[in-house]
Amino acid sequence: MTDAPDRIPATVLSGSLGAGKTTMVNHLLSETDRRLAVVVNDMGELNVDRELVERRIDIASSESEVYGLESGCICCGLQGEFENELYRLAHELAFDHLLVESSGISEPAPIARTLAQPGPVGDLYRIDAMVTVVDAPRFLDAFGSESVPGRSGPGEEGTRPLSDLTIEQVEFCDVLVANKRDRLADDGVEEVERLLRALQPDAAIHWTTFGRIDPIELLGTGRFDLERVRGSAGWKRAIEHHEAHADGHDQSGNGSHAHDSHDHHDHHDHLHPPDAYGVDSFLYHRTRPFHPERLLDWLREPPAGVVRWKGLLWVAGRHRQGFDLSGAGEQVRVSINGRWVATLPRFQREAYRERNPTMHWDEQWGDRENTLVFIGTDHDERAITDTLDDCLLTDREIETDWGAFENEFPRRPTEELVVGPEEPRLVPGGD
């Protein structure tokens, strides 16, 4: 592989539809003295954003070049075309910096992998910064303390709500640009910044109006670190906080309702970010399975005041499988995380535990557990905890064949369960 300094630096702009990415690209073209190769991705057959950027290049008499990829997303459907274009640009065009404007419905992580992993493209480029542009007023409307989280995108089978995607774009970045500052009062600015900081504690935050920003904040930053970005989301920090303190607890009894079904409130952690964030979070941890029907009913109505909730589920009726839960806005998605270690053959189970001596282990249930993080601005922790506890199996239910409960949760890794106000439904996973 070529040494990193010899590879071409790349900045990737992600952000919701209408956040102001194209306006920001045009501003960068006007203000920077770098020769940019700009790749613009648009879902439509006509790449309107590319035409707008090309017009700006003509007006500015810039030496930069723009290339379009349309009728799909570079994070999935157009990934091959994206890689081919990046390879061609590096060999046919002389430029100082690659700037990628992804479509408003693209996930940033797959784009980062394309640029960062060793191979024909990764050997030519190095990621300088993953930038997420946020429409600040819309973000406040969707996730602020006075709002009720709602779906801001289509909800047909195979699609993801844009509120969920917006959260993921915020979580996977090292630079956040909160655009449209002129449309918010000072208290709105403070609340948006608190929310952004809670979701992504490590990113640099810049406020802009009409996408005007000093190019030095986005080009040549040297901020990107793949491992740090992967682990910097607020919900991951909360999980790590819990795990860091796990050694000080009795894992055989802490939170286990098989041993103590009365005291529900002593088995979760209060996770308070720094006061400057103005956002609270807590972790719900239980070693008893959820009743599938009661849990589905609970998931249909997201808890008030919560911006993000995510974690690991143990559901009765799925003896072998643990589930990932991801919620943001009105809709929740549940997918298979993998097989519980407790269900492996004994020699495999013991070998795994030897390699992971600090892992959670209950003498009765093994590694099965429910671990959920809630992040919000004005949520009722006790009410969330009590209502979730009501969804757990009772003593009488757990004495029955709890592995035989009928339920709608996924059976295959290729499936995801989507839960919202409508009836729960299984859709193809990984969409």
N, C-alpha and C positions, 0 to 999 in steps of 0.2 A: 504494500500500500504506500502511496505517496505520503510524505510527511505532511502533517496538518497545515503548517504555514504555507505550503505550496498548493494546497487545495483552494478552490474558489469559495469564498464565504457566501452563505445563503441566508436570507431572512425570509421567513414564512409569515404571511398575514392571514389569520383566521378571524372569524367573527360572524355574527348573525346577519341575515339579509337586511340591508338598509343601515348597517352600523356606520358606514362611511369609509370602507376600505378603499374603494376606487378613488374617492376624493383625496384620501391620504396618499395613495400612490402618485397621483398627479402632482400633489404638493412636493413630494420627495423628488420627483423628476425635475421640478423647477428649481429646487434649492440645493441639490447635491452636485458636486463636481465629479462624482464617480460615474463611470460608464456602467450602466445597469443593463442586464438582460432581465426583462420582466415577463413572467409567464402568468397569464390571467386565465383562470378557470371559471366557466359559466355553465349552469345547467341547461340553458336554453340553446336551441339550434343557432340562434344569432347571438354572438358574443358581444353584447352591447358594452360591457365593461371594457373589453379590449379596444373597441372603437373609440371610447372616451379617452383611454390612455394614449392611444396612437395620436389622437388629435392634440393632446397636451405635449407630446414629443415634438410634433410639427411646430406648435406655437413657440416652444422653448428652444427650438433648433438644437435639441439634445442629440448626443451621439448614442444614446441608449436605444435599445431595440425591444419590441414587444411581440409576444407570441401568444396565441390563444389556443385553449383546449376547451371545446364545448360539447354539449349533449351528454353530460355525465360528470361524475366527481373524480378528481385525481386521487382521492383516498381509497377508491374501490374500483368502479367500472372503467375508469380511464387510467388506472395505475400503470399499465404497460405502455400506453402512449406517452404518459408523463415521463417515465424513465427513458424512453427513446428520445424524447425531445431534449431532456437534460443532457443526455450523452451527445447528441448532435450539436447542441449549443456550445458545449465545452470544447469541441473539436473544430467547429467552423466559425466561431465568433470570438473576437477579443473583447473581454469585458472584465470589470473589476469586482462585480458583486451581482449575485443572482437574487432577484426579488420575486417571490411567488405570492400571488393573490389568489387564495383558494375560494371556492364558491361558498355561499352562506350556509350550506348544509353539509360541508365537509368536516370530517373529524381530523384534528391535527395530528394525533399519534401515528396513524399509518403514513402520513406524509413525512413525518420526522424519521420514521424507520427507513423509508425509501432513501432519504438523504444521508442517514447515519450508518446504515449497516454496510459492512465490507462488500464490495462488488463493483461492477462497471460504473455505477453512479456514485456510490459512497467513496470510491477511490479518487473521485474528481472533485467532490464538494465537501465542505464542512459547514455544519449549521452554526451560524453566528447568533441567531436569536429566533425564538418562537414567539410571535407577537399575536395577542388577541385584542381585537378592537371591539369595544362594548358600546352599544347604544345606551348611554347612561339613563336617559328618561324612561326608555322602555324597560330596562333592567329594573329600575326602581318600581315601576308599575307592576312588574311581574313578581318581584321577590321582596319588596319592601314590607315593613312591619304593618302597614295599613292595608296591604293588598291581600287578596286571596289567590294563591298560586293557581294558574290555569293554563291549559294547553294553548300554545300560540302557533301551532302548526297542525297539519292534517293527522288524523288518527286512524287511517285505514290500515288494514293488515300489511305488515312489512315496513311500515314507516315509523319514524321516531318523532315524538313531540319536540318542537324547536326549543322549548324551555329546557328539556333534558340536554339537548345538544349544546345550548348556550353554557350550561354549567360545566360540561366536559371541556369546552373550549377555554373557559376560565381556568379550570384546574390544570390543564396541560399547556403551560406557557411559562416563560420567564420574564416577559414584558407585557403589561396590561396598559392599554390606551383607552381611557374613559372619554368617549367623544360626546359632543353636543353639550358641553358645560354651560353654554349660554341659556339652555332651556331649563336649568335647575336652580332653585334657591340654594343658599348656603347649607341649610339643614339637609336638603336632598343630596347635596354633594357629600356631606359627611356620612350619611347613611349608606350611599352607594359604596364609598370607600371602605366602610366597616364590613359590608357584605363581601366585597371583593377580597379584602384582606383575610377574612375568615375562611373563604373558599380556597385562596391561594396565598399563603403567608409569605412566600419567598419572592414573588415577582415584583419588579419595579413598576410603580403606577404613575402614569402621566395623564394629565387632563388636557383635553384639546377642544377647540371650537373649529368647525369646518375642517377637521383633520389636519390643522396646521401644527407641525411639530418639528423641532430641530432634527435634521437627518441623523445627527450623531447619536440620538437616543435609540435609533432603530438599525442603523447601518454601522458595522464595525464595533459592536458592543462587546463581543467575546463572552457574552453571558451564558450561552447554552451549555448545559451539562445534562446529558440524557438521564443518568441515574438520579440526579437531584430533582429534575422535573418530574420523573415518575413517582417519587416519594414525597413531593412537597404539598400535595393537596391537603386541605384542612382535615378531611375525614380520615386520611391515612395517618396524619399526625395524631389524631385522637386514638386510633387503634394502637399506634406505637406507644402512646402514653399508658394505655391500659396494660399492654404486654410488658412494658418496662417495670411495672409495679406488681406483675403477677407472681413473681418469686416470693413476695412477702405475704402471700395469701395461701390458705390451705386449699389447694385445687381440688381435693377430694370432696370438699363440702361447700365451698364458696359458690353460692348461687344455685346449689343443687336442690331442687324441690322434691327430689326423691328422698332426701334426708330431712328437709324442713320445708313444709308447704305453707307455713303461716307468715313468716317474715319476708315479705316481698321487697322491701324498700332498702335493705342493706346491701344489695348485691349489684349495684351499678355505680359507676364512677361519675363524679361531677368534673367536667373537663372545661375549665375556664380559660379561654385565650386571654392575652394581655388586655388590660382595661381599655387600651387605645382602640382595640377592634370594636368594642361595643357589641359584640356578638357572643352568645353563650352556646355551649355545646355539652352534651352528656352522652355517656355510653350505657346502653342497656345490655346486660349480660345474664343469661340464664342457661342452666344445663338441664333443660326439660323441653320436650318437643312442643311445637305449636299444633293445635287442632286445625286441620287444613281449612275447614269451612269458616270457622270463627276468624282465622287469620285473613282469609280472602275478604270477608266483610269489613274487617278493620282497614285493609289496604285500599278499599274503595273510597275512603274519605281521608285524604292526607291530613295530618295533624296541623292545626292552625299555628302560624308563626314560624314554621319550619321551612328553611330554604333548601336543605339538602339532607337526605338520609340514605345510608348505605351500609351494607354489612353482610354477615353470613347467617343463613337460616337453617334450622333443623325442623323439618316438618314431618309429622306422623304420617305413615303411609309410604314414605320414601326411606326405606331402611338403610340403603347404601349411599344415598346421594346427599351432599350438602349443596345449598343454593346461594348464589349471589343475589342480593337485592339492591336495586339502584332506583332512587326516587328523587325527582326534581320537578316541581310544578304539580300538575294534576295527575300525572300518570306514573305508574311504578312498573318496573320490568324485573322479572325473576328468571335467572338462568342457572344451569347446572355449574357448580364450581368444581366438582370432582367427587371422588369416592372418599368416604370417611376412612381414616386409617384403621379404626376399630373393626371394620368389616374385612380387612385384609387377612390372608392366612397368617397364622401365628408367627412364622419365621420372618415374613415380610414386615409384619407389624412391629416386632421387636427390633428388627434392623432399622426401621424408620425412626423409632423412638431413640435408639442409640445415636443416630445421626442428628437428632433434634432434641437434646435433653431438656430444653426449656419449654417445649410445647405444652399447651393445655392438655391435661389428662385427668379424667375422672374414673375412679376405679370401677364404677358401675357402667358408665356410658362411654368411656374412652374419650375421643377428641370431639364427640358431638357437642355442639353448643349453639346458642344464639348470641351473636355479638353485633349490635346495631349502633351506629353513631348518628346522632341528630344534631344539626347545626341550624340555629335560627336567631331571631332577634327578639321575639316576644312569645315564646312557647311555654306551655304549662308542663313542666317536666313530670310532676306527680301524676297529672291526668294521663299523659302518654304512657307512663310506667304502669299505672293501674289498669288501663284498658288493654295494654299488651299482655299483662299478667292474666287477665281474664281470657285471653286467647290460648293460653297454655293448657295442656291436658290436665285434668283434675286427677287426684289420687286414684279415684275409682276407674277413670279412663285408662290411666297408665298401667293399671293392674291387668287390663285386658290385653289382647294382642294389638298393641299400638302400631305395629308395623303394617297392619292390614287395612288401615283407614283408606277409604276411597277418596281421591282428590284430583284436582285439575292441574297440579304442578307438573313441570316437564319431566319426561322420562328419558329423553335423548339429548345429547349435547347440541344437536342441531335445532333445538326448540327453545323458545323463550315464552314465558307467560306474561302477557300485558294486562295490567289491572288498572281500571279507572272507573269513572261513573257508569260506563257501559258494562256489559257482561264480560267477565274475564275470557281471554282467548289466547290460544297458542299461535305463535307466528314463527316464521323461519328465524333462527338465531343468527347473530352476527350482522344484521342489517343496519 
